[in-house]
Each structure stands twice: as C-alpha cells, then as structure tokens.
Amino acid sequence: MRPLLFLLCFLLQSLAACFAGEIYGSITEGGKSVGAGLKVSVRCAKGSYPATTDNYGSYRLIAAEQGKCELRLEYKGQSPSIEVFSYEESARYDLIVESTKGSYLLKRK
C-alpha cells in the first residue's frame, strides 16, 4: 500500500510541474540594464517564486501555478510591482523602471 501511495504522490507532483509557467524578461531604467543581482519575485495565489537578474537585467523563473500574479522587484530600497499572468506556456515581460516623485514604478515596454 505504501509504494502505491508514494507513486501517487510522485505523479501528482509531476503533473503539477507540467502546468508550471515560465515567466521571463528584462528590466531597464533610462534605456540601460538595471544590472545583475537584483531580486525579482512573482507572487501568485499559492506561493512566491524568486529569481535574480543577470548582467543584462534579465530574469527567468518558473511559477508552479497559473493565473494572475504580482511581479515585484527589490530596487534601491523600494519594491515596485506590476500585475503579470502565469500561463501553461512561457510569458515574456520586458519592464521599465521609472522614477516618479521619489518612488519607483514598473511598466511594460
């Protein structure tokens, strides 16, 4: 009985990974890359999925659920965010950081 239960749990986890959505893109400010090492996270209904930017300001992560989510960037002591969607297929979000009255905002290119 235990091997069957273990197999069922394994299959359910594998099935959940099949429906995971990749979210990727790049982040710029003033036409230039924001650089490497910035924390990016996508928070959906059931969890948060982290990533960091590379030298070109690019990020890539897998969200293990589909639907409306929030992408958040840790940038210069602030956490601007933007609504994104996770799908079964990959979704690209190229973003621009803008400063408005001392606050940073994320916008789509």
C-alpha positions as CSV (number, residue, x, y, z in Angstrom):
1,M,0.0,0.0,0.0
2,R,2.8,2.4,0.8
3,P,4.6,2.1,-2.5
4,L,1.3,2.9,-4.3
5,L,0.8,6.0,-2.1
6,F,4.3,7.1,-2.8
7,L,3.8,6.6,-6.6
8,L,0.6,8.6,-6.5
9,C,2.2,11.5,-4.6
10,F,5.1,11.5,-7.1
11,L,2.7,11.5,-10.1
12,L,0.7,14.4,-8.6
13,Q,3.9,16.5,-8.1
14,S,5.0,15.7,-11.7
15,L,1.6,16.7,-13.0
16,A,1.7,20.0,-11.2
17,A,5.1,20.7,-12.7
18,C,3.7,20.1,-16.2
19,F,1.3,23.0,-15.7
20,A,4.0,25.4,-14.4
21,G,4.5,28.6,-16.3
22,E,7.8,30.2,-17.2
23,I,7.9,34.0,-16.7
24,Y,10.9,35.8,-18.1
25,G,12.1,39.1,-19.5
26,S,14.4,42.1,-18.9
27,I,14.3,45.2,-16.8
28,T,15.8,48.5,-17.8
29,E,15.9,52.1,-16.4
30,G,16.6,55.0,-18.7
31,G,17.4,52.7,-21.6
32,K,20.0,50.8,-19.7
33,S,20.0,47.4,-17.9
34,V,19.4,47.5,-14.2
35,G,22.3,45.1,-13.8
36,A,22.9,41.9,-12.0
37,G,21.8,40.6,-8.7
38,L,18.5,42.3,-8.2
39,K,15.8,40.2,-6.5
40,V,12.7,39.6,-8.6
41,S,9.8,37.6,-7.3
42,V,6.4,36.6,-8.6
43,R,3.7,36.1,-6.0
44,C,0.6,34.1,-7.1
45,A,-2.3,32.8,-5.1
46,K,-0.5,29.8,-3.6
47,G,3.2,30.8,-3.4
48,S,6.1,33.1,-4.3
49,Y,8.7,32.3,-6.9
50,P,12.1,34.0,-6.7
51,A,14.7,34.9,-9.3
52,T,17.6,37.4,-9.7
53,T,18.7,39.5,-12.6
54,D,21.8,38.7,-14.6
55,N,24.3,41.2,-16.1
56,Y,21.8,42.2,-18.7
57,G,18.9,42.8,-16.3
58,S,17.2,39.6,-17.5
59,Y,15.3,37.3,-15.2
60,R,13.7,33.9,-15.6
61,L,11.6,31.9,-13.2
62,I,9.0,29.1,-13.1
63,A,5.7,29.8,-11.4
64,A,4.1,26.5,-10.3
65,E,0.6,27.8,-10.8
66,Q,-1.4,29.7,-13.5
67,G,-3.4,32.9,-13.3
68,K,-3.0,36.5,-12.1
69,C,0.2,37.2,-10.1
70,E,2.3,40.1,-9.0
71,L,5.9,40.6,-10.1
72,R,7.9,42.5,-7.5
73,L,11.4,44.0,-7.9
74,E,13.7,44.9,-5.0
75,Y,15.3,48.1,-6.3
76,K,17.2,50.9,-4.4
77,G,15.4,50.2,-1.1
78,Q,11.9,50.1,-2.8
79,S,9.7,47.3,-4.1
80,P,7.9,48.4,-7.2
81,S,5.5,45.8,-8.6
82,I,3.3,45.1,-11.6
83,E,0.5,42.6,-12.4
84,V,1.5,39.7,-14.6
85,F,-0.1,36.4,-15.6
86,S,1.3,32.9,-15.5
87,Y,0.2,30.6,-18.2
88,E,0.9,27.0,-19.2
89,E,3.2,28.4,-21.9
90,S,6.1,30.9,-21.4
91,A,5.2,34.6,-20.8
92,R,7.6,37.4,-21.5
93,Y,7.5,40.6,-19.5
94,D,10.1,43.2,-20.5
95,L,9.8,46.0,-18.0
96,I,11.0,49.6,-17.4
97,V,11.7,51.1,-14.0
98,E,10.5,54.7,-13.8
99,S,11.0,57.2,-11.0
100,T,8.0,59.4,-10.2
101,K,8.2,61.8,-7.2
102,G,10.8,59.7,-5.5
103,S,9.0,56.4,-6.0
104,Y,9.9,53.7,-8.5
105,L,7.2,52.2,-10.7
106,L,7.4,49.2,-13.1
107,K,5.8,49.5,-16.5
108,R,5.8,47.2,-19.5
109,K,7.8,48.2,-22.5
